[in-house]
């Protein structure tokens, strides 16, 4: 338990997906346009190991580990896999296209964070966090000759 706390953070899950967003420019007559962006992204989930608590019940030979809430890492876009469609966008200024791209990436970040905070993804990350911590604590117990002690991880 002490060695796990010393490591501080444990990466327990990584979610990969994509965000599909668009932004429109409303201009004069035929100067209207729309830029679509589809970009792959990933995000990691971490457990702050310094906040683990454990209780050993000698009667049942069970160590119950309580985990702190998951921490979601930063969104990592994969721009090399992005697809941009500037359909109908008429402009003589590359700065304008770049500005629309910047707006699209901001919208993509919001969309992907919402996706990553979805119940299904968070539940998968929590299941993996429990399994990782249980394995990390059970292995040393087996090594020191205590294979009968069971480790159960749970969230607050």
C-alpha angles and dihedrals in degrees: 000000000000092000091051092052091050090058087060102197130040121197103222106168143009124204120202124190141118140258122222114195139150140198127203131211116208109204140157116300109312094002091093120116148165130213119199124196128193111182132172116229142170137204132191131218121216138190118215099229093192087072098054118124125195135191124191118210105200094193094059096027090232128140109205112202118195114206126208118236117289118263117218115219127217122296111255113203121203100215092177088068095044123117120207125189117193093186113176093356108141115187141141092204123080088195089066092053089047090052091053090049090052091051090049093052090051089051090045091054091052092046094049094047089052089050092048091050091054117124096245094052093044092049091052090050091049092050090050092047091054092048093048094050093044091052093045091054100037095054096063090046090056091047092055091048101262102115091144093067110096123209120213121186123199139166123243 
